[in-house]
């Protein structure tokens, strides 16, 4: 990503998901946030 911040992206270092439950937690946060965006915009965000 060359030091740039991209809206809607989440960059996680390997230390952030050493265990499966850690990765599941992060994915749940992302999926829940997508639902919030969809209810606000009523459309699928494009990348």
C-alpha positions, -999 to +999 in steps of 0.1 A: +000+000+000+031+021-001+024+041+031-010+053+019-042+049+038-071+035+018-107+040+029-124+008+037-093-013+040-078-029+071-042-039+073-033-065+100+001-077+109+006-114+115+009-107+152-027-095+151-041-130+143-019-156+159-050-176+169-081-184+148-103-166+174-084-134+168-090-136+130-126-144+136-130-114+158-114-091+132-136-105+104-167-100+125-159-064+130-154-059+093-186-077+083-206-058+109-192-025+096-202-035+061-237-039+072-237-004+087-224+010+055-251-008+035-279+006+056-265+041+054-259+040+016-284+014+006-260+001-020-229-021-022-197+000-019-174-003-049-137-008-046 
